[in-house]
Amino acid sequence: MTYFQWFVGVLLLIPAQIMGHVLKNKSFEEKYAWLHRWCRRFIRIIRIPFKVVGDQHLSSNTVFYACNHQSFIDPLLISAAIPNPMTYISKAENNKLPVVRVWAKNIEMIAFDRSDFNENVAMLRSAARKLQQGRSILIFPEGTRSKTDQLLPFKVGALLPATLAKVPIVPVALIHADLLNQKMRSKTPVIVSIGEPIYPEQYKGLSHQQLSDLIFDRITALRKL
């Protein structure tokens, strides 16, 4: 773990833990609103140059966000960029981290063991149910951090919850977040670029691979700022 990661962990720990417990009886929307504000404040405190592009594409509708994965604080960056309530699909190991464990429960994060086929199937079904119930979700379809500015191949089944629930898919691109893996601060702004929604009628008839390729291409295009 880098010095930056230790620093971020300590800075995150106390206020996030306290407020996570204080808000446990609040509504999902109230919990996420606090998390969004706190993530934005945290980014200002540690002076990460930060910019959101394409936020005009955001809406209050239920959507399935798909984003590339570069750094260990990507969920924090995404929550700072998107004010609309949502939850995440994440690997089960993340629940071992104190801050993540508290907030995973608060925002109903869908955690699963990537090596277990049955858990993968259960995750896809759970995500589809939440979408049908009106809960927006974000997934990192690469399945793990690339740790570089290059995208890894997408897991073909990662977008299945959206197709099952018939909701729009919103491509999201992280740009320069990989620089945070080695440096405490970077003068290069970290950018969250939000693309236009892809509606069910637009992806209807595409195979899982074709849809995966389409989202991959959209995220690649968003990163060419």
N, C-alpha and C positions, 0 to 999 in steps of 0.2 A: 504493500500500500504506500502511495506517495505521501509526501508531507501535506500536499494540498488536500488529499482525501481525509487524512487525519484531522486537519484543520476544519474542513467542512463538517465532518462527523461530530466534532465537539460543539461547533457552533449551532448545529441543527438540534442536538440532543435535548437540551433543557427546555427551551420554549415549546418545541414540538411535542415533547412528552407531556408537559403540563397541560397545554391546550388540547391535546388529543384526548386526555381524560376528562377535562372540563366540558368538552363538547359532545361527549359520548351519548347524551340523551337528546341532542338537537336533531333537527331534520337533516337529511342527506344534503340538501341544498345549502343549509347554513354551514355545515361542516366543510363542504367544498369551497364555499365563498371565503371562509377563513383561510383555508389552505392556499387558495389562489392569491389572496392578499399577502399572506406570509411569505410565499415563494418569491413574489415580486420584491418584497422588502428585503429578503435575504440576499437576492441578487444585487441589490443596491448596496447593501452593507459590505459585501466582499468585492464590490466594484468590478463585476464582470460586465464588460460592454455588451449590451443586449438589445436586440431589435426584433420586432414582430412584423412580418410582411404578409399581406393577403388576409388580414383579419376581417375584411368586408365579406369574405366567404363564410364566416361563422353565422350560425343561426341557432335558435332555440329548439330546432327539430332534433329528434333522436338520430344519431349518426354513428358510424363506425370509423374511427380515425386509424389510419395506418401510417406509421412513421419509421424512418431509419433510426438506427441505434448506434451512437458514437461514444458516449461517456457514461460514467457511473451516476451522474446527476441529471440524466436526460428527463426522467419523470418530473423532477423539480422544474426544469426549464419549460417543459410542456405545460405543466399546471400554472406556471407564471404567465404563459402566453395565451392560454385559453380560459376565459372566465366562465364558460358554460359548464355546468356540473357533468362530471364523467368519472368512470372508474377505469382501472387498468387490468390487463392480463399480464401476469408476471410469473416467473419461475418460483417454485416453493422456497428455494434457498434464501430468497430475499426476506422472508418472514422471520429469519433468525436475527436480523438487524433490529435493535430496539426501536428506533424511530419508525422504520418501515412497518414493523409489527403493529404498532399502535394505529398508524394511519391506514394500514391495509384493512383493518377491521372497521374503521370509521367510514371509509369510502367503498367498502364491500369489494375489495380487490379480489379478482379471480386468480388464485395461485394453484399451480399444478406441477407435478414432477414430469419434466420433459422426457425422461427415459422410460416412463411407464405408459404403454399404449392405452390402457383403460383410463388413466387420468387425462390423457390427451383428448380422448373421446368425451369424457365427462366435462372437461373444460369447454369444448366447442358447444356442447348442448347447454351448459350453464350460461355461456355468453349469449347464445341465441335467445334464451329465455329472458335474460335481462334486457336485451335490445327490444324484444317484443313487449316488455313491460314499460318501455319508455326510458331506459337508462342508456346513455351514450357510453361507449367503450373505446379505449385506445389499445392497440396492439403494436408491438415491434415485430413485423413479419420476418425479419432476418433470424429471429430466435435468440440472438446473442449480440453483444456489442462487436462492431467491426474494429473499434479503437483507432480507425484511420478515416480518411476522407473518402474511402471507397465503400460502396454498398456490397454486402454479401448477398448471395442468392436468397430469395424469399422461400419460406416454407409454403408449399403450394396450398395446404389446408388452412393456413392462417386466416384467410378471408372468408372461410365457410360460414362463420356466425352471421356475417352481413347478408350473405345470399339466402341463408335459411330464414332470417328475420325480414328479408326484403327491405333493407334500409339503405340510405345513401352511404357511400364510402368517401371519406375525405382524406386525400393524400396530404401528408405533412412532412416537410423536410427540415432536418437539423443541419446547419452549416457551421463548420468550425468548432463544434462542441468537442471534437476529438482532441483539440489543443489543450483542453482542461485535464486530460489524463496525465500530462507530464508537468504542466506549469501551474503555479498558484494563481497567476493572472496572465491574461493575454491581451495585448493591445488590439488584437483582431476581434471585432464584434462577433458574438455568437448570435446566429440568426435562426429564428423559427419561421419558416415560410409555409403558409397554409394555402392549399390549392382549392380549385372549384370542386364541389361535390360531384360524384359520379352516381347517378340515380339508377334504381333497379331496372328501369326500362332501357337504360343505356348499356347495362352489362348483362341483361337477360339474353340467354342463348350462348354466352361465352363459357368455355370450359374452365375448370379451376386453374389450369395452367395459363390460359389466355388472359384471365382476369388478373392473375398474379403478375404476368408480364406487363399488363396495362398499368397497374399500380406502380410497378417498378419503374416503368418509363416516365410516369407522371412525377414521381418523387425525384427521379434523375433530372428531369427538366426544371423542377422547382429549385434545385440546387445550383443551377447555372445563372446566378445573379450577376 
